[in-house]
């Protein structure tokens, strides 16, 4: 996974949202921007994009799930990242934390009942 934000043309910027239950969103912002431009030029209705404000509000209202929102860059496609998130979510989270930029993160809470 490549993580330099000013990287080669094949690199895409992703937004990822996860919590203690796993990944909720991995969204390719680079592909969305290209698609949106083509839709605007052709006069079609725009495709919905993930709303970072809604993600942040969801995270703020669910602190018990320890949600995190990150932005990262990768040369791996969205489908491969989603598959990796299903098969080995902790490894993907570790790579994103090491190389990405944090947008939102709650402080870990110690639970009374485990």
PDB file as gemmi writes it, atoms N, CA and C in Angstrom:
CRYST1    1.000    1.000    1.000  90.00  90.00  90.00 P 1                      
ATOM      1  N   UNK A   1       0.851  -1.167   0.000  1.00  0.00           N  
ATOM      2  CA  UNK A   1       0.000   0.000   0.000  1.00  0.00           C  
ATOM      3  C   UNK A   1       0.894   1.226   0.000  1.00  0.00           C  
ATOM      4  N   UNK A   2       0.676   2.124  -0.930  1.00  0.00           N  
ATOM      5  CA  UNK A   2       1.426   3.360  -1.021  1.00  0.00           C  
ATOM      6  C   UNK A   2       0.701   4.424  -0.223  1.00  0.00           C  
ATOM      7  N   UNK A   3       1.448   5.265   0.487  1.00  0.00           N  
ATOM      8  CA  UNK A   3       0.779   6.195   1.374  1.00  0.00           C  
ATOM      9  C   UNK A   3       1.167   7.641   1.153  1.00  0.00           C  
ATOM     10  N   UNK A   4       2.046   7.932   0.244  1.00  0.00           N  
ATOM     11  CA  UNK A   4       2.440   9.305  -0.005  1.00  0.00           C  
ATOM     12  C   UNK A   4       1.310  10.023  -0.735  1.00  0.00           C  
ATOM     13  N   UNK A   5       0.809  11.130  -0.161  1.00  0.00           N  
ATOM     14  CA  UNK A   5      -0.351  11.805  -0.732  1.00  0.00           C  
ATOM     15  C   UNK A   5      -0.043  12.498  -2.052  1.00  0.00           C  
ATOM     16  N   UNK A   6       1.182  12.896  -2.313  1.00  0.00           N  
ATOM     17  CA  UNK A   6       1.545  13.473  -3.606  1.00  0.00           C  
ATOM     18  C   UNK A   6       2.253  12.412  -4.439  1.00  0.00           C  
ATOM     19  N   UNK A   7       1.657  11.259  -4.528  1.00  0.00           N  
ATOM     20  CA  UNK A   7       2.288  10.124  -5.169  1.00  0.00           C  
ATOM     21  C   UNK A   7       1.960  10.078  -6.655  1.00  0.00           C  
ATOM     22  N   UNK A   8       2.311   8.984  -7.277  1.00  0.00           N  
ATOM     23  CA  UNK A   8       2.098   8.787  -8.695  1.00  0.00           C  
ATOM     24  C   UNK A   8       0.618   8.824  -9.057  1.00  0.00           C  
ATOM     25  N   UNK A   9       0.327   8.896 -10.356  1.00  0.00           N  
ATOM     26  CA  UNK A   9      -1.035   9.029 -10.844  1.00  0.00           C  
ATOM     27  C   UNK A   9      -1.936   7.862 -10.472  1.00  0.00           C  
ATOM     28  N   UNK A  10      -1.386   6.684 -10.236  1.00  0.00           N  
ATOM     29  CA  UNK A  10      -2.194   5.512  -9.922  1.00  0.00           C  
ATOM     30  C   UNK A  10      -2.671   5.503  -8.474  1.00  0.00           C  
ATOM     31  N   UNK A  11      -2.193   6.409  -7.675  1.00  0.00           N  
ATOM     32  CA  UNK A  11      -2.582   6.478  -6.280  1.00  0.00           C  
ATOM     33  C   UNK A  11      -3.960   7.125  -6.140  1.00  0.00           C  
ATOM     34  N   UNK A  12      -4.782   6.568  -5.265  1.00  0.00           N  
ATOM     35  CA  UNK A  12      -6.112   7.095  -4.998  1.00  0.00           C  
ATOM     36  C   UNK A  12      -6.213   7.481  -3.528  1.00  0.00           C  
ATOM     37  N   UNK A  13      -7.046   8.461  -3.236  1.00  0.00           N  
ATOM     38  CA  UNK A  13      -7.295   8.886  -1.869  1.00  0.00           C  
ATOM     39  C   UNK A  13      -8.585   8.247  -1.386  1.00  0.00           C  
ATOM     40  N   UNK A  14      -8.532   7.629  -0.217  1.00  0.00           N  
ATOM     41  CA  UNK A  14      -9.663   6.926   0.366  1.00  0.00           C  
ATOM     42  C   UNK A  14     -10.054   7.544   1.703  1.00  0.00           C  
ATOM     43  N   UNK A  15     -11.336   7.399   2.039  1.00  0.00           N  
ATOM     44  CA  UNK A  15     -11.844   7.719   3.371  1.00  0.00           C  
ATOM     45  C   UNK A  15     -12.300   6.393   3.974  1.00  0.00           C  
ATOM     46  N   UNK A  16     -11.860   6.136   5.207  1.00  0.00           N  
ATOM     47  CA  UNK A  16     -12.249   4.901   5.885  1.00  0.00           C  
ATOM     48  C   UNK A  16     -12.859   5.224   7.241  1.00  0.00           C  
ATOM     49  N   UNK A  17     -13.945   4.532   7.557  1.00  0.00           N  
ATOM     50  CA  UNK A  17     -14.621   4.660   8.852  1.00  0.00           C  
ATOM     51  C   UNK A  17     -14.738   3.261   9.421  1.00  0.00           C  
ATOM     52  N   UNK A  18     -14.256   3.093  10.646  1.00  0.00           N  
ATOM     53  CA  UNK A  18     -14.408   1.804  11.318  1.00  0.00           C  
ATOM     54  C   UNK A  18     -14.618   2.028  12.803  1.00  0.00           C  
ATOM     55  N   UNK A  19     -15.074   0.956  13.458  1.00  0.00           N  
ATOM     56  CA  UNK A  19     -15.223   0.977  14.905  1.00  0.00           C  
ATOM     57  C   UNK A  19     -14.901  -0.431  15.413  1.00  0.00           C  
ATOM     58  N   UNK A  20     -15.246  -0.704  16.664  1.00  0.00           N  
ATOM     59  CA  UNK A  20     -14.891  -1.991  17.260  1.00  0.00           C  
ATOM     60  C   UNK A  20     -15.570  -3.173  16.570  1.00  0.00           C  
ATOM     61  N   UNK A  21     -16.593  -2.926  15.781  1.00  0.00           N  
ATOM     62  CA  UNK A  21     -17.288  -3.995  15.075  1.00  0.00           C  
ATOM     63  C   UNK A  21     -16.746  -4.236  13.665  1.00  0.00           C  
ATOM     64  N   UNK A  22     -15.847  -3.382  13.204  1.00  0.00           N  
ATOM     65  CA  UNK A  22     -15.265  -3.553  11.878  1.00  0.00           C  
ATOM     66  C   UNK A  22     -15.416  -2.308  11.019  1.00  0.00           C  
ATOM     67  N   UNK A  23     -15.091  -2.457   9.752  1.00  0.00           N  
ATOM     68  CA  UNK A  23     -15.174  -1.347   8.798  1.00  0.00           C  
ATOM     69  C   UNK A  23     -16.621  -1.102   8.409  1.00  0.00           C  
ATOM     70  N   UNK A  24     -17.005   0.170   8.378  1.00  0.00           N  
ATOM     71  CA  UNK A  24     -18.309   0.549   7.856  1.00  0.00           C  
ATOM     72  C   UNK A  24     -18.179   1.125   6.457  1.00  0.00           C  
ATOM     73  N   UNK A  25     -17.088   1.867   6.222  1.00  0.00           N  
ATOM     74  CA  UNK A  25     -16.917   2.533   4.944  1.00  0.00           C  
ATOM     75  C   UNK A  25     -15.457   2.541   4.519  1.00  0.00           C  
ATOM     76  N   UNK A  26     -15.237   2.212   3.270  1.00  0.00           N  
ATOM     77  CA  UNK A  26     -13.977   2.495   2.576  1.00  0.00           C  
ATOM     78  C   UNK A  26     -14.420   3.093   1.255  1.00  0.00           C  
ATOM     79  N   UNK A  27     -14.127   4.371   1.069  1.00  0.00           N  
ATOM     80  CA  UNK A  27     -14.652   5.087  -0.093  1.00  0.00           C  
ATOM     81  C   UNK A  27     -13.518   5.720  -0.877  1.00  0.00           C  
ATOM     82  N   UNK A  28     -13.481   5.479  -2.173  1.00  0.00           N  
ATOM     83  CA  UNK A  28     -12.459   6.020  -3.066  1.00  0.00           C  
ATOM     84  C   UNK A  28     -12.861   7.425  -3.507  1.00  0.00           C  
ATOM     85  N   UNK A  29     -12.277   8.431  -2.879  1.00  0.00           N  
ATOM     86  CA  UNK A  29     -12.603   9.821  -3.206  1.00  0.00           C  
ATOM     87  C   UNK A  29     -12.087  10.225  -4.584  1.00  0.00           C  
ATOM     88  N   UNK A  30     -10.963   9.686  -5.007  1.00  0.00           N  
ATOM     89  CA  UNK A  30     -10.396  10.035  -6.306  1.00  0.00           C  
ATOM     90  C   UNK A  30     -11.332   9.600  -7.433  1.00  0.00           C  
ATOM     91  N   UNK A  31     -11.813   8.377  -7.373  1.00  0.00           N  
ATOM     92  CA  UNK A  31     -12.744   7.898  -8.395  1.00  0.00           C  
ATOM     93  C   UNK A  31     -14.042   8.679  -8.351  1.00  0.00           C  
ATOM     94  N   UNK A  32     -14.505   9.017  -7.146  1.00  0.00           N  
ATOM     95  CA  UNK A  32     -15.743   9.789  -7.024  1.00  0.00           C  
ATOM     96  C   UNK A  32     -15.586  11.153  -7.689  1.00  0.00           C  
ATOM     97  N   UNK A  33     -14.460  11.820  -7.466  1.00  0.00           N  
ATOM     98  CA  UNK A  33     -14.251  13.149  -8.053  1.00  0.00           C  
ATOM     99  C   UNK A  33     -14.269  13.079  -9.575  1.00  0.00           C  
ATOM    100  N   UNK A  34     -13.669  12.048 -10.131  1.00  0.00           N  
ATOM    101  CA  UNK A  34     -13.673  11.882 -11.590  1.00  0.00           C  
ATOM    102  C   UNK A  34     -15.084  11.611 -12.108  1.00  0.00           C  
ATOM    103  N   UNK A  35     -15.812  10.723 -11.425  1.00  0.00           N  
ATOM    104  CA  UNK A  35     -17.175  10.403 -11.812  1.00  0.00           C  
ATOM    105  C   UNK A  35     -18.066  11.634 -11.722  1.00  0.00           C  
ATOM    106  N   UNK A  36     -17.908  12.381 -10.636  1.00  0.00           N  
ATOM    107  CA  UNK A  36     -18.720  13.595 -10.431  1.00  0.00           C  
ATOM    108  C   UNK A  36     -18.461  14.617 -11.538  1.00  0.00           C  
ATOM    109  N   UNK A  37     -17.214  14.784 -11.942  1.00  0.00           N  
ATOM    110  CA  UNK A  37     -16.883  15.716 -13.017  1.00  0.00           C  
ATOM    111  C   UNK A  37     -17.585  15.310 -14.313  1.00  0.00           C  
ATOM    112  N   UNK A  38     -17.530  14.018 -14.651  1.00  0.00           N  
ATOM    113  CA  UNK A  38     -18.192  13.543 -15.868  1.00  0.00           C  
ATOM    114  C   UNK A  38     -19.707  13.719 -15.785  1.00  0.00           C  
ATOM    115  N   UNK A  39     -20.293  13.482 -14.598  1.00  0.00           N  
ATOM    116  CA  UNK A  39     -21.729  13.688 -14.427  1.00  0.00           C  
ATOM    117  C   UNK A  39     -22.103  15.162 -14.587  1.00  0.00           C  
ATOM    118  N   UNK A  40     -21.290  16.042 -14.020  1.00  0.00           N  
ATOM    119  CA  UNK A  40     -21.543  17.477 -14.151  1.00  0.00           C  
ATOM    120  C   UNK A  40     -21.464  17.923 -15.609  1.00  0.00           C  
ATOM    121  N   UNK A  41     -20.460  17.431 -16.318  1.00  0.00           N  
ATOM    122  CA  UNK A  41     -20.287  17.808 -17.716  1.00  0.00           C  
ATOM    123  C   UNK A  41     -21.421  17.293 -18.601  1.00  0.00           C  
ATOM    124  N   UNK A  42     -21.955  16.115 -18.255  1.00  0.00           N  
ATOM    125  CA  UNK A  42     -23.019  15.540 -19.080  1.00  0.00           C  
ATOM    126  C   UNK A  42     -24.411  15.983 -18.635  1.00  0.00           C  
ATOM    127  N   UNK A  43     -24.507  16.726 -17.542  1.00  0.00           N  
ATOM    128  CA  UNK A  43     -25.795  17.225 -17.070  1.00  0.00           C  
ATOM    129  C   UNK A  43     -26.603  16.217 -16.273  1.00  0.00           C  
ATOM    130  N   UNK A  44     -26.004  15.091 -15.894  1.00  0.00           N  
ATOM    131  CA  UNK A  44     -26.708  14.087 -15.094  1.00  0.00           C  
ATOM    132  C   UNK A  44     -26.714  14.478 -13.621  1.00  0.00           C  
ATOM    133  N   UNK A  45     -27.642  13.887 -12.874  1.00  0.00           N  
ATOM    134  CA  UNK A  45     -27.675  14.105 -11.429  1.00  0.00           C  
ATOM    135  C   UNK A  45     -26.433  13.491 -10.797  1.00  0.00           C  
ATOM    136  N   UNK A  46     -25.836  14.181  -9.826  1.00  0.00           N  
ATOM    137  CA  UNK A  46     -24.605  13.675  -9.218  1.00  0.00           C  
ATOM    138  C   UNK A  46     -24.837  12.454  -8.333  1.00  0.00           C  
ATOM    139  N   UNK A  47     -23.858  11.565  -8.314  1.00  0.00           N  
ATOM    140  CA  UNK A  47     -23.878  10.405  -7.425  1.00  0.00           C  
ATOM    141  C   UNK A  47     -23.657  10.867  -5.991  1.00  0.00           C  
ATOM    142  N   UNK A  48     -24.277  10.208  -5.033  1.00  0.00           N  
ATOM    143  CA  UNK A  48     -24.061  10.620  -3.645  1.00  0.00           C  
ATOM    144  C   UNK A  48     -22.649  10.287  -3.177  1.00  0.00           C  
ATOM    145  N   UNK A  49     -22.092  11.187  -2.423  1.00  0.00           N  
ATOM    146  CA  UNK A  49     -20.770  10.984  -1.836  1.00  0.00           C  
ATOM    147  C   UNK A  49     -20.933  10.796  -0.340  1.00  0.00           C  
ATOM    148  N   UNK A  50     -19.971  10.141   0.296  1.00  0.00           N  
ATOM    149  CA  UNK A  50     -20.069  10.030   1.746  1.00  0.00           C  
ATOM    150  C   UNK A  50     -19.909  11.420   2.359  1.00  0.00           C  
ATOM    151  N   UNK A  51     -20.720  11.704   3.328  1.00  0.00           N  
ATOM    152  CA  UNK A  51     -20.689  13.000   3.968  1.00  0.00           C  
ATOM    153  C   UNK A  51     -19.840  12.906   5.225  1.00  0.00           C  
ATOM    154  N   UNK A  52     -18.695  13.564   5.221  1.00  0.00           N  
ATOM    155  CA  UNK A  52     -17.768  13.495   6.346  1.00  0.00           C  
ATOM    156  C   UNK A  52     -18.392  14.060   7.615  1.00  0.00           C  
ATOM    157  N   UNK A  53     -19.243  15.064   7.469  1.00  0.00           N  
ATOM    158  CA  UNK A  53     -19.909  15.628   8.635  1.00  0.00           C  
ATOM    159  C   UNK A  53     -20.852  14.598   9.266  1.00  0.00           C  
ATOM    160  N   UNK A  54     -21.583  13.842   8.443  1.00  0.00           N  
ATOM    161  CA  UNK A  54     -22.473  12.809   8.968  1.00  0.00           C  
ATOM    162  C   UNK A  54     -21.668  11.690   9.633  1.00  0.00           C  
ATOM    163  N   UNK A  55     -20.550  11.325   9.037  1.00  0.00           N  
ATOM    164  CA  UNK A  55     -19.702  10.297   9.644  1.00  0.00           C  
ATOM    165  C   UNK A  55     -19.195  10.749  11.010  1.00  0.00           C  
ATOM    166  N   UNK A  56     -18.773  12.009  11.084  1.00  0.00           N  
ATOM    167  CA  UNK A  56     -18.260  12.547  12.343  1.00  0.00           C  
ATOM    168  C   UNK A  56     -19.361  12.590  13.402  1.00  0.00           C  
ATOM    169  N   UNK A  57     -20.559  13.010  13.017  1.00  0.00           N  
ATOM    170  CA  UNK A  57     -21.673  13.014  13.968  1.00  0.00           C  
ATOM    171  C   UNK A  57     -21.994  11.605  14.444  1.00  0.00           C  
ATOM    172  N   UNK A  58     -22.014  10.659  13.539  1.00  0.00           N  
ATOM    173  CA  UNK A  58     -22.259   9.255  13.905  1.00  0.00           C  
ATOM    174  C   UNK A  58     -21.206   8.777  14.890  1.00  0.00           C  
ATOM    175  N   UNK A  59     -19.961   9.128  14.627  1.00  0.00           N  
ATOM    176  CA  UNK A  59     -18.872   8.726  15.522  1.00  0.00           C  
ATOM    177  C   UNK A  59     -19.021   9.377  16.897  1.00  0.00           C  
ATOM    178  N   UNK A  60     -19.374  10.651  16.927  1.00  0.00           N  
ATOM    179  CA  UNK A  60     -19.529  11.368  18.194  1.00  0.00           C  
ATOM    180  C   UNK A  60     -20.669  10.804  19.034  1.00  0.00           C  
ATOM    181  N   UNK A  61     -21.742  10.329  18.378  1.00  0.00           N  
ATOM    182  CA  UNK A  61     -22.884   9.799  19.115  1.00  0.00           C  
ATOM    183  C   UNK A  61     -22.750   8.313  19.445  1.00  0.00           C  
ATOM    184  N   UNK A  62     -21.673   7.677  19.023  1.00  0.00           N  
ATOM    185  CA  UNK A  62     -21.423   6.268  19.329  1.00  0.00           C  
ATOM    186  C   UNK A  62     -20.023   6.060  19.907  1.00  0.00           C  
ATOM    187  N   UNK A  63     -19.623   6.832  20.919  1.00  0.00           N  
ATOM    188  CA  UNK A  63     -18.257   6.716  21.435  1.00  0.00           C  
ATOM    189  C   UNK A  63     -17.964   5.347  22.050  1.00  0.00           C  
ATOM    190  N   UNK A  64     -19.001   4.629  22.482  1.00  0.00           N  
ATOM    191  CA  UNK A  64     -18.804   3.309  23.075  1.00  0.00           C  
ATOM    192  C   UNK A  64     -18.246   2.297  22.075  1.00  0.00           C  
ATOM    193  N   UNK A  65     -18.353   2.609  20.792  1.00  0.00           N  
ATOM    194  CA  UNK A  65     -17.834   1.708  19.754  1.00  0.00           C  
ATOM    195  C   UNK A  65     -16.432   2.096  19.288  1.00  0.00           C  
ATOM    196  N   UNK A  66     -15.856   3.144  19.893  1.00  0.00           N  
ATOM    197  CA  UNK A  66     -14.503   3.615  19.552  1.00  0.00           C  
ATOM    198  C   UNK A  66     -14.326   3.836  18.052  1.00  0.00           C  
ATOM    199  N   UNK A  67     -15.157   4.668  17.440  1.00  0.00           N  
ATOM    200  CA  UNK A  67     -15.060   4.895  15.992  1.00  0.00           C  
ATOM    201  C   UNK A  67     -13.834   5.722  15.611  1.00  0.00           C  
ATOM    202  N   UNK A  68     -13.368   5.490  14.394  1.00  0.00           N  
ATOM    203  CA  UNK A  68     -12.255   6.250  13.830  1.00  0.00           C  
ATOM    204  C   UNK A  68     -12.545   6.539  12.370  1.00  0.00           C  
ATOM    205  N   UNK A  69     -12.140   7.736  11.933  1.00  0.00           N  
ATOM    206  CA  UNK A  69     -12.255   8.124  10.526  1.00  0.00           C  
ATOM    207  C   UNK A  69     -10.866   8.549  10.071  1.00  0.00           C  
ATOM    208  N   UNK A  70     -10.409   7.979   8.985  1.00  0.00           N  
ATOM    209  CA  UNK A  70      -9.067   8.250   8.461  1.00  0.00           C  
ATOM    210  C   UNK A  70      -9.124   8.504   6.959  1.00  0.00           C  
ATOM    211  N   UNK A  71      -8.160   9.278   6.481  1.00  0.00           N  
ATOM    212  CA  UNK A  71      -7.943   9.495   5.056  1.00  0.00           C  
ATOM    213  C   UNK A  71      -6.567   8.924   4.740  1.00  0.00           C  
ATOM    214  N   UNK A  72      -6.487   8.157   3.664  1.00  0.00           N  
ATOM    215  CA  UNK A  72      -5.206   7.566   3.280  1.00  0.00           C  
ATOM    216  C   UNK A  72      -5.133   7.429   1.771  1.00  0.00           C  
ATOM    217  N   UNK A  73      -3.941   7.196   1.295  1.00  0.00           N  
ATOM    218  CA  UNK A  73      -3.699   7.058  -0.130  1.00  0.00           C  
ATOM    219  C   UNK A  73      -3.178   5.654  -0.409  1.00  0.00           C  
ATOM    220  N   UNK A  74      -3.610   5.083  -1.542  1.00  0.00           N  
ATOM    221  CA  UNK A  74      -3.201   3.728  -1.877  1.00  0.00           C  
ATOM    222  C   UNK A  74      -3.260   3.502  -3.383  1.00  0.00           C  
ATOM    223  N   UNK A  75      -2.413   2.609  -3.848  1.00  0.00           N  
ATOM    224  CA  UNK A  75      -2.467   2.202  -5.254  1.00  0.00           C  
ATOM    225  C   UNK A  75      -3.339   0.965  -5.425  1.00  0.00           C  
ATOM    226  N   UNK A  76      -3.805   0.401  -4.320  1.00  0.00           N  
ATOM    227  CA  UNK A  76      -4.689  -0.762  -4.342  1.00  0.00           C  
ATOM    228  C   UNK A  76      -6.117  -0.283  -4.586  1.00  0.00           C  
ATOM    229  N   UNK A  77      -6.886  -1.035  -5.380  1.00  0.00           N  
ATOM    230  CA  UNK A  77      -8.249  -0.597  -5.691  1.00  0.00           C  
ATOM    231  C   UNK A  77      -9.208  -0.827  -4.518  1.00  0.00           C  
ATOM    232  N   UNK A  78     -10.361  -0.193  -4.610  1.00  0.00           N  
ATOM    233  CA  UNK A  78     -11.357  -0.218  -3.531  1.00  0.00           C  
ATOM    234  C   UNK A  78     -11.850  -1.626  -3.221  1.00  0.00           C  
ATOM    235  N   UNK A  79     -12.101  -2.430  -4.235  1.00  0.00           N  
ATOM    236  CA  UNK A  79     -12.588  -3.797  -4.016  1.00  0.00           C  
ATOM    237  C   UNK A  79     -11.573  -4.640  -3.249  1.00  0.00           C  
ATOM    238  N   UNK A  80     -10.310  -4.505  -3.586  1.00  0.00           N  
ATOM    239  CA  UNK A  80      -9.253  -5.243  -2.890  1.00  0.00           C  
ATOM    240  C   UNK A  80      -9.163  -4.801  -1.433  1.00  0.00           C  
ATOM    241  N   UNK A  81      -9.268  -3.487  -1.202  1.00  0.00           N  
ATOM    242  CA  UNK A  81      -9.243  -2.993   0.177  1.00  0.00           C  
ATOM    243  C   UNK A  81     -10.432  -3.512   0.978  1.00  0.00           C  
ATOM    244  N   UNK A  82     -11.614  -3.537   0.372  1.00  0.00           N  
ATOM    245  CA  UNK A  82     -12.800  -4.051   1.066  1.00  0.00           C  
ATOM    246  C   UNK A  82     -12.641  -5.533   1.411  1.00  0.00           C  
ATOM    247  N   UNK A  83     -12.100  -6.287   0.478  1.00  0.00           N  
ATOM    248  CA  UNK A  83     -11.881  -7.716   0.728  1.00  0.00           C  
ATOM    249  C   UNK A  83     -10.871  -7.905   1.865  1.00  0.00           C  
ATOM    250  N   UNK A  84      -9.796  -7.126   1.841  1.00  0.00           N  
ATOM    251  CA  UNK A  84      -8.786  -7.183   2.893  1.00  0.00           C  
ATOM    252  C   UNK A  84      -9.396  -6.790   4.239  1.00  0.00           C  
ATOM    253  N   UNK A  85     -10.301  -5.791   4.231  1.00  0.00           N  
ATOM    254  CA  UNK A  85     -10.972  -5.353   5.462  1.00  0.00           C  
ATOM    255  C   UNK A  85     -11.838  -6.458   6.050  1.00  0.00           C  
ATOM    256  N   UNK A  86     -12.413  -7.298   5.210  1.00  0.00           N  
ATOM    257  CA  UNK A  86     -13.221  -8.420   5.687  1.00  0.00           C  
ATOM    258  C   UNK A  86     -12.359  -9.557   6.207  1.00  0.00           C  
ATOM    259  N   UNK A  87     -11.243  -9.840   5.513  1.00  0.00           N  
ATOM    260  CA  UNK A  87     -10.402 -10.977   5.864  1.00  0.00           C  
ATOM    261  C   UNK A  87      -9.452 -10.687   7.023  1.00  0.00           C  
ATOM    262  N   UNK A  88      -8.898  -9.494   7.072  1.00  0.00           N  
ATOM    263  CA  UNK A  88      -7.920  -9.162   8.098  1.00  0.00           C  
ATOM    264  C   UNK A  88      -8.036  -7.683   8.469  1.00  0.00           C  
ATOM    265  N   UNK A  89      -9.123  -7.307   9.145  1.00  0.00           N  
ATOM    266  CA  UNK A  89      -9.359  -5.890   9.423  1.00  0.00           C  
ATOM    267  C   UNK A  89      -8.280  -5.236  10.283  1.00  0.00           C  
ATOM    268  N   UNK A  90      -7.737  -5.962  11.258  1.00  0.00           N  
ATOM    269  CA  UNK A  90      -6.744  -5.349  12.138  1.00  0.00           C  
ATOM    270  C   UNK A  90      -5.474  -4.980  11.385  1.00  0.00           C  
ATOM    271  N   UNK A  91      -5.053  -5.803  10.453  1.00  0.00           N  
ATOM    272  CA  UNK A  91      -3.851  -5.490   9.673  1.00  0.00           C  
ATOM    273  C   UNK A  91      -4.072  -4.238   8.826  1.00  0.00           C  
ATOM    274  N   UNK A  92      -5.265  -4.109   8.226  1.00  0.00           N  
ATOM    275  CA  UNK A  92      -5.558  -2.925   7.424  1.00  0.00           C  
ATOM    276  C   UNK A  92      -5.617  -1.678   8.306  1.00  0.00           C  
ATOM    277  N   UNK A  93      -6.250  -1.788   9.465  1.00  0.00           N  
ATOM    278  CA  UNK A  93      -6.310  -0.663  10.403  1.00  0.00           C  
ATOM    279  C   UNK A  93      -4.901  -0.233  10.809  1.00  0.00           C  
ATOM    280  N   UNK A  94      -4.046  -1.188  11.111  1.00  0.00           N  
ATOM    281  CA  UNK A  94      -2.669  -0.866  11.507  1.00  0.00           C  
ATOM    282  C   UNK A  94      -1.930  -0.117  10.400  1.00  0.00           C  
ATOM    283  N   UNK A  95      -2.103  -0.563   9.149  1.00  0.00           N  
ATOM    284  CA  UNK A  95      -1.446   0.116   8.024  1.00  0.00           C  
ATOM    285  C   UNK A  95      -1.994   1.527   7.831  1.00  0.00           C  
ATOM    286  N   UNK A  96      -3.309   1.673   7.954  1.00  0.00           N  
ATOM    287  CA  UNK A  96      -3.914   2.993   7.783  1.00  0.00           C  
ATOM    288  C   UNK A  96      -3.456   3.933   8.889  1.00  0.00           C  
ATOM    289  N   UNK A  97      -3.446   3.440  10.127  1.00  0.00           N  
ATOM    290  CA  UNK A  97      -3.002   4.278  11.248  1.00  0.00           C  
ATOM    291  C   UNK A  97      -1.546   4.706  11.090  1.00  0.00           C  
ATOM    292  N   UNK A  98      -0.737   3.819  10.575  1.00  0.00           N  
ATOM    293  CA  UNK A  98       0.689   4.105  10.404  1.00  0.00           C  
ATOM    294  C   UNK A  98       0.939   5.122   9.295  1.00  0.00           C  
ATOM    295  N   UNK A  99       0.123   5.086   8.237  1.00  0.00           N  
ATOM    296  CA  UNK A  99       0.418   5.881   7.047  1.00  0.00           C  
ATOM    297  C   UNK A  99      -0.625   6.931   6.675  1.00  0.00           C  
ATOM    298  N   UNK A 100      -1.799   6.886   7.288  1.00  0.00           N  
ATOM    299  CA  UNK A 100      -2.874   7.794   6.911  1.00  0.00           C  
ATOM    300  C   UNK A 100      -2.921   9.031   7.795  1.00  0.00           C  
ATOM    301  N   UNK A 101      -3.970   9.817   7.570  1.00  0.00           N  
ATOM    302  CA  UNK A 101      -4.219  11.026   8.361  1.00  0.00           C  
ATOM    303  C   UNK A 101      -5.533  10.851   9.115  1.00  0.00           C  
ATOM    304  N   UNK A 102      -5.471  11.054  10.405  1.00  0.00           N  
ATOM    305  CA  UNK A 102      -6.645  10.900  11.240  1.00  0.00           C  
ATOM    306  C   UNK A 102      -7.575  12.098  11.096  1.00  0.00           C  
ATOM    307  N   UNK A 103      -8.869  11.814  10.910  1.00  0.00           N  
ATOM    308  CA  UNK A 103      -9.888  12.849  10.833  1.00  0.00           C  
ATOM    309  C   UNK A 103     -10.668  12.893  12.147  1.00  0.00           C  
ATOM    310  N   UNK A 104     -10.963  11.713  12.705  1.00  0.00           N  
ATOM    311  CA  UNK A 104     -11.704  11.636  13.957  1.00  0.00           C  
ATOM    312  C   UNK A 104     -11.337  10.350  14.671  1.00  0.00           C  
ATOM    313  N   UNK A 105     -11.159  10.475  15.980  1.00  0.00           N  
ATOM    314  CA  UNK A 105     -10.843   9.300  16.792  1.00  0.00           C  
ATOM    315  C   UNK A 105     -11.271   9.564  18.217  1.00  0.00           C  
ATOM    316  N   UNK A 106     -12.005   8.617  18.803  1.00  0.00           N  
ATOM    317  CA  UNK A 106     -12.378   8.754  20.200  1.00  0.00           C  
ATOM    318  C   UNK A 106     -11.284   8.156  21.060  1.00  0.00           C  
ATOM    319  N   UNK A 107     -11.176   8.649  22.273  1.00  0.00           N  
ATOM    320  CA  UNK A 107     -10.222   8.074  23.209  1.00  0.00           C  
ATOM    321  C   UNK A 107     -10.745   6.702  23.628  1.00  0.00           C  
ATOM    322  N   UNK A 108      -9.893   5.681  23.654  1.00  0.00           N  
ATOM    323  CA  UNK A 108     -10.352   4.347  24.079  1.00  0.00           C  
ATOM    324  C   UNK A 108     -10.901   4.405  25.507  1.00  0.00           C  
ATOM    325  N   UNK A 109     -12.012   3.729  25.696  1.00  0.00           N  
ATOM    326  CA  UNK A 109     -12.660   3.696  26.995  1.00  0.00           C  
ATOM    327  C   UNK A 109     -12.474   2.313  27.606  1.00  0.00           C  
ATOM    328  N   UNK A 110     -12.070   2.310  28.868  1.00  0.00           N  
ATOM    329  CA  UNK A 110     -11.925   1.033  29.550  1.00  0.00           C  
ATOM    330  C   UNK A 110     -13.307   0.561  29.964  1.00  0.00           C  
ATOM    331  N   UNK A 111     -13.630  -0.675  29.623  1.00  0.00           N  
ATOM    332  CA  UNK A 111     -14.964  -1.191  29.930  1.00  0.00           C  
ATOM    333  C   UNK A 111     -14.963  -1.876  31.294  1.00  0.00           C  
ATOM    334  N   UNK A 112     -16.079  -1.797  31.986  1.00  0.00           N  
ATOM    335  CA  UNK A 112     -16.216  -2.455  33.272  1.00  0.00           C  
ATOM    336  C   UNK A 112     -16.517  -3.925  33.079  1.00  0.00           C  
ATOM    337  N   UNK A 113     -17.314  -4.216  32.077  1.00  0.00           N  
ATOM    338  CA  UNK A 113     -17.682  -5.609  31.785  1.00  0.00           C  
ATOM    339  C   UNK A 113     -17.051  -5.977  30.456  1.00  0.00           C  
ATOM    340  N   UNK A 114     -16.291  -7.055  30.450  1.00  0.00           N  
ATOM    341  CA  UNK A 114     -15.592  -7.465  29.231  1.00  0.00           C  
ATOM    342  C   UNK A 114     -16.222  -8.684  28.615  1.00  0.00           C  
TER     343      UNK A 114                                                      
END                                                                             
